[in-house]
Amino acid sequence: MVKFLLVLLILWLIMRFVMPLVLRLVVGKVVKKQAQRFGQQFGGAPFEAPRPEPRPTRPDSGQVHVDYVPPRQKPQKPKEFKGGDYVDFEDVK
């Protein structure tokens, strides 16, 4: 009986502490391998940060450069309001 309990304890320890580590390593390698395959298929490198586009050189200190200024629209004056439709009100008690 003691031998059986000892075997159960050892199996439980293996399942509890060793298996998660092994599964993380195996699944991690499989995921990386699949990402590399898909990356090669679409011409990208997996697990690599996209490179930002080079920015133009900054102007001298104190100068501001604006690429685009949206056109300003004049606020439209509301047309004459001649009132709305008359709605009959009925008091409900």
Residue pairs with C-beta under 8 A, 6 or more apart in sequence:
32 46
32 47
35 46
35 47
36 46
38 46
39 45
39 46
59 65
